[in-house]
Amino acid sequence: MIMFVIFGATGKVGKATITRLRGEGAPVRAVLRDPAKAAPLAALGCEIAMAEVGDADAMALAMRDAAAVQLICPIDPRAANASHQMMQSIERMAEAIDAARPPRVLAISDYGAHLTIDTGITSLFRAMEERFRQCRARMVFLRSAEHMENCARYLKIANETGVMPSMHQPLERPFPTVSAADIGDMAANLLLVDEDHGPLPRIIHGEGPREYTALEIAAALGRLLTRSVVARELPRADWPATLISAGLSESYTDLIVRLGDVHNKGLIEAEAGVGEIRRGRTELSAAIEPFRPDVRQAVS
């Protein structure tokens, strides 16, 4: 039996991968940290396994008999030392891979993971790829563009003020984005179609049907909220305080700020001449539509 083992099963990407795999009739073992979230996945017909990301033995056990494993490395935005925490998680995952020796591993990575300069949080995904390259498994790195769903974080302030403060600058510059659901679907397709594509690891870049500007994102928020919303550049000096006030730790904030600086130089793109680019079908408006009820409740 070809068993697909999916870590991060309750996240947006993991859920989408599992939904596609189960729709194809493929056996899935969903790996969770919280047993209270198991019921919907069990209802889809998934086998359930429990494992903390920091527990290499439990992760290796969850990988048993897997034909392929999908991994996504979590990072806690409230962690006192977010970088250290993620590096520890990467090491535990690598240890689990080498202990279980699954034939194939698909790891969700990040646009810009090929860059050798300091890219903040994206540098951690570069470190992940470098560590996983040492593992005894055929590796696929699915590098994801920025998730469209992240735009929903602006809905409350946009509804209250008519302004979307943007760290993406200049406002007119388009940048790649993708729906998390499309990344999950791409991952499922890569898992289902096991083909020899030459040199390993295999690199896939995932982005949406087109790029968007901050101006277009503000307009999409306005349509969702049925009110006028304009984008305004958030001054660079205000980035740290704004992120910390949103609940991020100083450590995580620093990673995001450093990524923002590189992003605004136009460097967070697909790696030229390496791998391939796959495009999802979901447009931005469709990706943020599910967040409409949350906004209405928050401002009522």
DRENGUMAR-325165 format. One record per residue: x, y, z of N, C-alpha, C, O, CB in turn; residue in three letters. Coordinates in pm, whole numbers, plus 50000, padded with zeros to 5 digits. Glycine has a CB too. Layout:
XYZXYZXYZXYZXYZALA
...
//
This chain:
500854988150000500005000050000500885012450000501805013450081499045000150122MET
500615021849909501375034349903500775044050004499665049049986501345040449758ILE
501525046650110501045055250217501715068950208502945069950204501295048850355MET
500905079450206501415093050209501295098450351500205098450408500665102250107PHE
502385103050406502415108150543502535123350536503505128650482503585101850626VAL
501545130250591501485144850580501605151150718500735149650803500165149250512ILE
502715158350739502895166150861502265179950840502085184550727504405167250898PHE
501935186650952501245199450940499855197550881499385205950804502045209150854GLY
499205186550919497955182450854496795191950878495845192150800497565168950901ALA
496855199850986495745208951015495975223050960495105231650972495515209751165THR
497135225450899497395238450838496745239650702496255229750647498895240850827GLY
496755251650646496095254050518496695245550407495965239550328496185268950481LYS
498025244850401498675236950297498435222150319498045214950226500195239850293VAL
498645217450441498455203350472497045198650445496835187850389498815200650615GLY
496055206650484494655202950460494385201450311493715192150268493715213350521LYS
494915210950232494665210450088495325198150025494745191749937495195223150020ALA
496535194850070497195182950019496385170450051496165161949964498605181650077THR
495945169450176495185157650218493865156550143493475145650101494925158150369ILE
493165167650126491885167450055492065162249914491255154149867491265181450051THR
493115166749846493375162049709493745147249709493225139549627494505170449643ARG
494635143149799495055129249803493885119849831493735109549766496135127249907LEU
493065123649930491925115149963490905115049849490235104949826491255119950093ARG
490785126349778489895126749663490335117249553489515112549474489825140749610GLY
491635114549549492175105049452492155090849506492575081449438493595108949413GLU
491665089249629491605076049689492915071149748493065059249777491155066349589GLY
493875080249767495185076349818495165074949970494535083150037496245086449776ALA
495825064950026495915063550172496765074650231497845077750181496505049650210PRO
496275080750338496965091950400497065089750551496095086050617496225105250371VAL
498265092050603498445092850748498665107650782499675113550743499645083850797ARG
497735113350854497805127450893498495128451029498065122251126496385133850898ALA
499555136351036500335137551158499985150651228500115161451170501865136851128VAL
499525149451352499035160851428499815162451557500485153251604497545159451458LEU
499715174451613500235176851749499105177451850499315174851969501045189851753ARG
497905180851805496755182651894495685172251860495055173251754496185197051882ASP
495455162551947494465152151917493045157751905492195151251843494485141552025PRO
492775169351961491445175351952491075179151809489905181251778491365187552041ALA
492085179951721491845183951582491775172051487491785173751365492915193451536LYS
491725159951542491815147951459490515144451388490555138651279492245136351543ALA
489385147651446488095142651395487835145951247487445136951172486985148251478ALA
488025158551202487745161351060488625153350964488195149550856487915176151033PRO
489865150951005490775143350920490425128450920490505121750817492225145350966LEU
490025123451036489565109551042488315107750957488135097250894489275105451188ALA
487455117950955486235117150874486545116550725485755111150647485335129150903ALA
487705121950685488135121050546488725107350513489005104350397489165131850516LEU
488895099150615489455085850594490935084850621491575075250580489185081650456GLY
491495095050690492915094750720493225086150841492445085650936493425108850743CYS
494335079250835494925073550955495535085151034496105094250974495995062450921GLU
495445084951165495925095951248497155091651326497185080851385494825100651345ILE
498185100251326499385098151407499665110951483499375121951435500615093851319ALA
500225109551603500545121151685502065122451697502765112651724499895119851825MET
502575134651676504015136951690504285151951705503755160051630504795131251568ALA
505095155351803505585168951816506765170751721507545161451700505985172151963GLU
506885182651665507975185151570509335183351637510295179451571507845199251511VAL
509435186151765510695184751835511035170751879512085168551938510705193551952GLY
510175161051851510365147251894510735138851772509855133951700509095141651964ASP
512035137051750512485129851630512015115451630511675110151524514005130151621ALA
511975108951745511535095051752510065093751712509695084751636511745089451892ASP
509215102751763507795102351730507565105251582506705099151518507005112251816ALA
508345114651527508205117751385508645105851299508005102651199509015130151349MET
509735099451338510205087851263509175076651267508965069751167511535082951318ALA
508545074751381507505064551393506325067751301505755058851238507025063351538LEU
505955080651294504845084751208505185082551060504275080850978504495099451232ALA
506465082651026506895080850887506985066150846507275063250730508225087450867MET
506745057050938506945042750907506075038550788504925042650774506605034051032ARG
506655030350704505975024750586505535035350486504715032350398504765016750631ASP
506045047450496505635058050403506285056250267507475053150257505985071850461ALA
505505058150163506065058950028506595072950003507555074849928504995055349922ALA
505965082850069506405096650056505915104350178504855101450234505885103049924ALA
506695114350217506395122550334506385137150293507265141750220507425120150448VAL
505385144450340505345158850319505635165850452504995163050553503975163350261GLN
506605175050449507005182250569506855197250551507125202650443508455178850606LEU
506415203750656506415218350661506925222150799506405217350900504985224350633ILE
507915230650803508565233850931507865245750995507895256850940510085236850910CYS
507245243751110506525254751174507485264551241508585260851281505535249451277PRO
507055276851252507805286951324506815295151405505835300251351508645295951228ILE
507065296451533506145303151624506405318151620507485322651660506305297651769ASP
505435326151573505645340651564505765347451700506085359351708504525346851487PRO
505505339951807505625345751942506825340252018507005343352136504355343152021ARG
507635332151952508795326152018509825336652056510075346051981509425315651928ALA
510405334952174511425344452219512655344152129513295354452109511835341352364ALA
512965332552075514075331151980513575322651864513845310651857515345324852047ASN
512865329051772512195321751664513195314651574512935303451530511355331351581ALA
514315320851546515315314751459515885302051521515995291751453516445324751430SER
516235302551647516775290751716515745279551719516075267951698517215294351859HIS
514495283151746513435273151753513275265951620513165253751617512115279551795GLN
513265273351509513085267151379514295258551342514135247751285512845277851271MET
515495263051375516685255151345516665241951421517085231651369517955263151379MET
516175242251544516045229751620515025220451554515245208351546515635232751766GLN
513915226151508512895218051441513445211751314513165200051285511665226551409SER
514215219351239514815214151116515715202151148515665192051078515625225051044ILE
516515203351252517425192551288516655180051331517025168951293518355196951400GLU
515605181951410514815170251453514145163551333514075151251327513735174451557ARG
513655171551238513055165751118514085157651039513785146650993512465176851030MET
515275163151024516325156150950516675142951019516885132750953517575165050937ALA
516745143151152517035130951226515935120551203516215108651188517175133951376GLU
514685125051201513565115851178513635109851037513375097951019512225123051199ALA
513975118050939514085113050802515135102050794514905091550735514425124550704ILE
516285104550852517365094750844517055082150924517535071350890518665100750893ASP
516255083451030515875071651107514835063251033514935050951031515335075751244ALA
513845069750973512755062650906513085058850762512585048850710511495071150909ALA
513925066850697514335064750559513175063250461513105053350389515205052650550ARG
512255072750457511215072150354511855074050217512845081250205510105082950379PRO
511315067850114511915069149980511925083449928512885087749864511185060249883PRO
510825090749956510715104449903510265113750014509465110050100509735105049784ARG
510785126150010510345136650102510075149150021510915153649943511415139350214VAL
508895154850040508565167849982508525177950096507715176650188507195167449904LEU
509375187950089509435198250193508935211450136509375215850030510865199750248ALA
508015217650208507515230850168508565241250206508895242750324506135234150235ILE
509085248250106510115258250129509575272050090508365274250090511405254950048SER
510465281150060510075295150045510765301449924511905298249894510405302950172ASP
510045310449856510675318349750511865325849810511775331549919509655328249685TYR
512965325849739514155332649787515085323749868516125328349915513775344249870GLY
514715310949885515555301949966516915299349902517805294149968514825288749988ALA
517075302749775518365300749709519355311949738520545310349712518165299549560HIS
518885323149790519745334849810520725332549925520365326950028518905347249837LEU
521955337049905522975335450009523095347750098523815347450198524325332449945THR
522415358650063522415370450147521425368650262520625359350262522065383150065ILE
521485377550360520565376950474519165380750426518935392050383521025386350589ASP
518245371250434516865373750394515905371850511514705369650490516465364550279THR
516405372650633515525371050748514955357050756515695347150755514405381150743GLY
513645356250762512995343350780513265333850663513315321750683511495345250797ILE
513455339150543513705330650428515075323950437515275313250379513605338650300THR
516015330050508517325323750528517195310550604517995301450586518265333150604SER
516175309650689515945297250763515505286050670515835274350692514905299450874LEU
514765289550566514365279350468515555275150383515635263650339513225284750378PHE
516475284250359517715280150292518455270050379518965259950330518625292650263ARG
518515272950510519185263650602518465250150603519115239650611519225269650744ALA
517145250350596516385237950591516755229750468517015217750477514875240850592MET
516775236350351517115229250229518525223350237518745211950196517005238550107GLU
519475231050289520845226250299520935214150390521655204550361521765237450349GLU
520195214550503520245203150596519565190850535520075179750548519585206950729ARG
518425192850471517695181550415518425175250297518235163350268516305185950371PHE
519265182850227520055177250118521005166250168521425157650091520865188350048ARG
521315166650295522225156650353521505143750390522145133750422522915162450475GLN
520185143950387519405132250431519375121450323519565124150205517975136450468CYS
519125109250369519095097850278517685095850225517005086150261519605084950349ARG
517255104950141515925104050079515945112549953516695122249943514785108750177ALA
515105108949858514935117349739514125129549779513005128349829514235109449622ARG
514695141149757514095153549805513435161649694513955162749583515145161849874MET
512285167149727511625177149644511385189349732510795188249839510275171649582VAL
511845200849686511595213349757510545221249678510795225549565512915221649776PHE
509395223149739508345231149679508405244949742507925247149853506925224549698LEU
509005254249670509175267849721507915275949693507505277649578510415274649657ARG
507335280949799506065288049789506285303149787507075308449866505135284249904SER
505585309949697505525324549703504705328549826504125319949892504905330649572ALA
504675341249857503915346149972502455342149959501865343349851504045361449986GLU
501875337450067500495332850062499505344450053499605354250127500185324450186HIS
498575343349960497545353449945496735355250073496305366350105496615349749831MET
496545344450146495745345050268496325354450371495615359150461495605331150328GLU
497625357450361498245366750455497625380750444497685388550539499745367550430ASN
497035383750330496415397050312495245399050406494865410450435495945398750167CYS
494665388050455493515389250544493865396050675492975400950745492935375450573ALA
495155396550709495555403150834495255418150830495205424650934497055400850860ARG
495065423450710494795437750697493305441050700492935452850700495405442950568TYR
492455430950702491025433450685490425442150796489635451150769490285420350679LEU
490805439450917490185446951028490535461751021489655470351030490635441251162LYS
491825464951004492215478950998491695485650872491335497350874493745480351005ILE
491645478150762491115483850638489635486950652489165497150600491345474150521ALA
488905478350722487465480650740487215492550831486245500050814486795468050797ASN
488095494350929487905505151026488375518650973487795528951006488635502051155GLU
489455518650890490075531350851490045534150701490245545550660491475531650897THR
489795523750620489855525750475491275526050423491505529850308489155538450437GLY
492245522150508493655522350469494275508650493494035502350596494425533250549VAL
495075504150397495865491950412497335496050420497925499550318495615481950294MET
497935495650541499355499150552500215488150494500045476450529499735501650700PRO
501125491550404501875481450331503365482250355503975492950348501595482750184SER
503955470450384505405469350388505965466250250507175467150229505825458550487MET
505105462650155505545460550017505645474049949504645480949929504555451049941HIS
506865477749913507105491049857508125490049742509055482049748507615500749967GLN
507925498349637506835507849617505515500649592505475488949555507155517149500PRO
504445507849613503115501949603502805496749464501975487749447502075512049644LEU
503475502349363503185498649224503955486349178503725481449067503515510249133GLU
504865481249261505685470049216504965456849239504595453749353507035470049288ARG
504765448849134504105435749151505055425649213506275426349194503585430549015PRO
504495416249287505315405649347504515392649345503285392849342505735409349493PHE
505215381249346504525368349335503795364649464504335366249574505515357349299PRO
502595359849450501805354549561501115341749514501055338949394500755365149612THR
500595334149609499915321749574498955318049687499215321149803500925310249548VAL
497875311549653496965306449755497595294249823498185285749756495595302649693SER
497465293649954497965281950028497305269149978497945258549972497715283750180ALA
496035270049941495325258349889495955253449759496025241349736493845261549867ALA
496405262749674497045258649550498385252049575498755242549505497225270749458ASP
499125256849676500385250449712500115236149759500835226849721501125258449822ILE
499085234349840498735220949886498375211849770498735200049769497585221649983GLY
497655217149673497265209149556498485205649470498595194549420496225216749472ASP
499395215449454500635212549380501415201549449501945192549384501495225249367MET
501485202349582502225192249658501615178449637502335168749617502245195749807ALA
500295177749642499625164849622499945159149484500195147149471498105166349638ALA
499945167649384500255162949249501675157549240501915147449175500055174249148ASN
502605164349306503995159849306504145146549378504955138149339504895170349370LEU
503355144649484503395132049557502805120649475503315109449474502655133449690LEU
501715123649406501015113349330501765108949205501725097249168499655118349290LEU
502455118149142503155115249017504645114149047505365124249049502885126348909VAL
505105102149070506495099549105507275096948977507315085748927506615087449203ASP
507905107448926508635106348800510105109848822510455117348913508015115548692GLU
510945104448737512365107548741512605120548665512425121148544513205095948681ASP
513005130848737513225143848674514695147848680515005159748685512365154548741HIS
515585138148679517005141248672517595144848807517275138548908517225152548577GLY
518465155048808519225158148929518315160949050517255167149038520115170148904PRO
518775156049164518075158649289518895168249374520115168649358517805145449366LEU
518275176049462516835176249483516095183349369516665191549297516515183249616PRO
514835179749355513995186249256513465199249315513025199649430512825176949213ARG
513505209949236513055223049282511815227249203511845227649080514165233549267ILE
510745230249275509515235249214509185248549278509225249849401508325225049230ILE
508865258549196508425271549247506915272649226506425270649115509175283249176HIS
506195275749333504745276749324504255290949344504535297149447504105267749426GLY
503535296149246502935309449260501585309649192501185300049125503855320349201GLU
500875320749209499525321849158499485324649008500525324948942498775332449232GLY
498275326948955498145329048811498815341748762499145342948644496695329448774PRO
499015351348854499715363648817500235370448942499875366649053498775373248737ARG
501085380548924501595388249036500625399549069499815403648986502995393849004GLU
500725404649193499855415649238500705426749297501805424449348498825410549342TYR
500175438849290500775450249358500015452749488498905447749506500775463049268THR
500615460549576499915464449699498655472349666497665471349738500845472649790ALA
498685480049559497505487549518496355478249481495195480849514497835496749400LEU
496685467249411495655457649372495125449949494493945446549499496205447849268GLU
495995447249589495555440449711494575449249788493555444349836496765436749800ILE
494885462049800493975471249869492625471849798491575472149864494585485349876ALA
492645471949666491385472149591490585459449615489365460049626491665473949440ALA
491265447849623490575435249650489955435249789488845430249809491535423349635ALA
490665440849886490105441950021488875450950020487885448150087491155447450120LEU
488935461649943487805470649934486575463949876485455466049923488165482649850GLY
486775455749772485645448549714485045438849815483825437249822486065441149587ARG
485905432349892485425422849992484635429950102483635424750151486585415250053LEU
485105441750139484485449250249483375458550201482675464750281485535457250322LEU
483225459450069482255468750007482435482950059481485489650098480815464050034THR
483685487150059484025500850094485335504550026486055495749978484115502650248ARG
485645517250022486895521649961488075518550053488045521750172486835536749929SER
489115512249997490335509450070491525513649984491605509949867490435494350110VAL
492425521450041493615525849969494855520150037494875517950158493685541249962VAL
495895517749958497165513050012498065524950042498135534349964497855503349914ALA
498735524450154499715534650190500975527850241500915518150317499145544350296ARG
502105533150200503365527650247503505529650398503345540750448504545534050173GLU
503805518950469504105519850611505565523850624506435516650575503805506250686LEU
505855535150687507245539550697508145528750757507765521950852507335552250783PRO
509325527350700510245516850744510505517550894510625507250960511575518050668ARG
510595529350949510865530951091509745525551179509955522451296511095545551124ALA
508545524351120507385519651198507185504551188506335499151258506135526751150ASP
507935497751105507715483451087507825475651218506895468251252508695478050987TRP
508935476851293509065468451412507945470551514507365460751562510395471251479PRO
507635482951546506595485651647505245480651600504455475551680506515500651678ALA
504965481951470503685477351417503555462151428502505457051466503525481651270THR
504615455051395504575440451401504495435451545503765426051575505815434651333LEU
505245441851634505205437851775503825440551834503325432551913506285445351855ILE
503215451651795501875454851846500835444951795499775443351855501475469151805SER
501145438051684500245427951629500425414451698499725404751665500475426451479ALA
501345413651793501515401351871502745393251838502945382551895500355392851853GLY
503595398151746504805390851712505895393551814505965404451871505275394651570LEU
506735383651837507865385651927508915394551860508895396351738508485372051968SER
509815400151939510885408351883511755400151788512195405151685511745414351994GLU
511985387651824512805378751741512155376351606512805377551502513035365451813SER
510875372951606510165370351481510035383251401510165383151278508775364151509TYR
509765394151469509665407151401510945410351325510885415051212509375418251503THR
512085407851387513365410551321513505402451194514015407551094514525407551416ASP
513065389851196513135381451077512255387050964512645386950848512705367151110LEU
511065391751001510135397250901510655410450844510555412850724508735399250963ILE
511205418850929511745431650883512885429650785512955436350682512215440051003VAL
513775420350817514905417850727514435412050593514985415350488515915408250793ARG
513405403550598512835398550473512195409850394512345410550272511795387550502LEU
511485418750463510855429950394511845438650319511565443250209510095438350493GLY
512995440950379514015449050313514475442650183514655449550082515215451250405ASP
514665429450184515115422450063513985421749961514205423049841515605408250098VAL
512765419550011511605418949921511475431849843511195431549723510325416150001HIS
511675443149909511485455949843512605459549746512525469449675511355466749946ASN
513645451349744514685452549642514345443849520515095443549422516065448649700LYS
513215436849527512775428549415513545415549401513625410049291512875436149289GLY
514115410549511514975398749504514265385749540514815374949515516135400449594LEU
513065386449597512355374249636511535369349517510345372449502511435376749760ILE
512215361749434511625356649310511995341849296512735336449379512115364849185GLU
511485335549192511905321949161513385322049121513875331549061511035315949047ALA
514085311349156515505310349122515645308448971515135298748915516175298649199GLU
516335317648908516455317548762517175305048712518235301448762517185330048714ALA
516575298448612517215287248547517255274448629517945265048592518565291048510GLY
516525274048741516545262248827515125257048844514215264748874517175265548965VAL
514945244048824513635237948846512585243148750512865245948633513175240348987GLY
511375244448801510255249048719509305257348803509325256648926509525237048655GLU
508475265048736507435272948801506095266648771505765263948655507465287948754ILE
505315264148876503945259448859503015270448910503295277049010503685245948934ARG
501925272348839501005283248874499655277648919499055269148853500815292648754ARG
499195282849033497875279349079496815286949001497135295848922497735282149229GLY
495555283449025494455289748953493725300149036492925307848982493485279348906ARG
493965300449166493175308849255493615323449247494785326649266493305303849399THR
492665332149219492925346549220492825351749363492235345349450491925354049126GLU
493405363549386493465369249520492095370849584491905367349700494165382649515LEU
491135375949509489805378349566489185365349617488535365249722488885384649461SER
489375354549544488835341649586489545336449710488925330149796488935331349473ALA
490865339049721491635334049835491235340849966491265334550071493115336249810ALA
490855353649959490515360850083489015360850112488595365050220491005375050075ILE
488205356150018486755355950037486325348550164485415353250232486085349649916GLU
486935337250199486505330150320486685337950450486115334250553487255317350332PRO
487455348650446487705356350568486665367150592486705373850695489075362750561PHE
485715368950500484715379450514483895378250643483745388350712483775379150394ARG
483365366650681482575365850805483355369650929482805375751021482045351850821PRO
484635366050933485465369351049485555384451068485515389451180486865363351034ASP
485675391650955485765406050963484475412051016484505420751103486105411950827VAL
483365407550964482075413151006481845410951155481295419551224480925407050926ARG
482255399251206482105396551347483025405451430482645410151537482385382051376GLN
484255407751377485245415351455484865429851471485205436051572486585414451389ALA
484145435451372483845449751378482395452451417481985464051422484135456151244VAL
481615442051444480215444151479480065448651624478955450951671479405431451455SER
//
